[in-house]
Amino acid sequence: MRALEYYETLPGGRAKFSTSSGKTGGSLGFEIKESYIRESKDVESALAEALSWGAQALFIDPGALTYPARHRIAEFALQHRLPSGFVGLPFVEAGGLFSYAVTGEESWALVTRALEYVDRILRGARPTDLPVEQPRNYELIINAKTAKVLGLKIPQSILLRADRVIE
């Protein structure tokens, strides 16, 4: 399976294109190919490149460049019959297939905690003395309407586990 994974870092970003190498078992067997995105217009070229490369799915991480383009990205994915995964409800509401991410509340708590860590380090704390923290609450959101348009049958067991299903 070929997929586009897009990761954005400010002020630009990079698009990661993945393809299956046929490996099975503990690894999904993805090979990564990158191209950098620095302006909003580069989102279109990244999507076009994914098509030329033969992507069969998209995964888009939210960012300053992808958030405003979320409707266009979802439209592109539907137009080209590409299942699309995102991080965050707004992308799924725009027409993306699913999101699996840290809940909004916990996401803000992690940002606040990170700022506290920065403060402690600037006041002399050693980073190695600070505990490692991980999110505990994730949210699965599925757009059943998008799945239907793509001809995908989401198993009932997944729908029951989803925190939200958009009809």
N, C-alpha and C positions, 0 to 999 in steps of 0.2 A: 504494500500500500504506500502510495506517495502522499505526503501531507506538507502543507506550509505551516510552519510554526513561526510566529512573528513576535519578537521580543523588542521592546522599545526602551531605550535609555535616553534620557534628556541630555543634550538638546536634540539628538537625532534618534536613531535606532538601528536595528539590524533585522533583516528578515532571515529566518532559518528555514530552509527547505529540507525535507526529510524523505527518504525512500527506504522501503524494506529491503534488506539484504537477504531475505529468506531464512534468517536465523529463527529458531523456535526455542521454547523453554523459558528460562528466566529473563531473556532479553527480547525486546520487541524488534531488534535488529534495524534500527534507523541509522542512516548515514546523513550527516548534516552538511548543508551547503549554505553559506551566508552571503547576503548582500546588504549594504548599509542604507538606511533611510534617514534623511536629515530634514526634509521638508514635507508638508502635507501632500504635495503633488507626487511625492515618491511612493505613496501608498498605492496609487493606481498602477505604477510601473511594477511594484512588487507583486500585485495581484496578476498582472499580465505575465510576469515572469513565472509565477506559479503555474499558470496555464501552459506556457510554452515548455515548461519542465515536466508537465504531466501530473501535477498534484491531483490527488484523489480526495483530499480533505484539507480543511484549514483549522489552525488553532491560532487565535489572536489574543495577545495579552493587552490589557488596557494601557493607555498612555495618552499623552498630550496630543499625539498625532492620530491615534486610532479612535479615540472616543468621539471626536466630531465626525469621523468617517464611518461610524458604526452602521448606519443605515445603508450606506453604499457598499460596505463590506458584506453585510448580510444579503443584500440584493444580488451582489456578484456571486456569492456562494450558492444562492438559490438558482440563479440564472444558469450556472454551470454545474448544477446538481452536485455540489460539494458539501458534505456534512461539515458543520462548523462548530468548533468549541471555543468558548470565551471565558474570561474571568470577570464575572459581574452581571447582574440582572439587566442593566440597560442594553447590553449587547443582545441578550436573548429576547428582550421586549422588541428590539429592532428587527428581529427575524432570525437570529442565530439559533442553532439547534439546541445547544446546552451550555451551561456554565457549572463548573465545580470549583468553588473558591472559598476562602475564609469568609465568614459572615461579615457583613458591613460593620456591625458593632465591634466585633473582635479585631477587625482590620484597624479601626481607629484606636482601639486600646493598644495594639502593637505599635502604632506610630507614636502614641503618647509614651509608651514604655521605652521606645528607642530614644526619644528626646530626653527622658530621665537618665538613660545610660550615658548619652553624650554629656549631659550636665555633670554626672558623677566622674566621668573620665577627665573632663576639663578641670574638675576640682582636685584631681590627683589620684583617683581610683585606678588601679591597674585593670585593664580589660580582661585579663585572665582570671581575675577574682570575681567577675560578674557572672551570674548564672546564665546558662543558655536557656532561652524560652522559645517554645513553639506554639503555634495556634492549636486550639483544641476543638473549635467548632467550624465545620465546613458546611457549605450549603450546595445542594444539587438542584439546579433549575433546568427543566426540560420544556422546550417549545413543541408541543404535540402537533400543532398546526404545521410547523416547518417539517417535522418528521413525516407527516402525511404527504406534503408536497414532494418531498424527496423519495417517497415510496418506502420509507423505513418503518418497520414495526418495532416499536420500543417494547421490550418484554414487560409484562405486568409487574413482575417482581421489582424492576427498576422504577417504574412509575410509582409504585407504593413506597419506595424508599426515598423518592424525590421530596425535597422540601417544598417545591412549587412546581406545578405543571401549568403551563400557559396553553389554554385551549384555543 
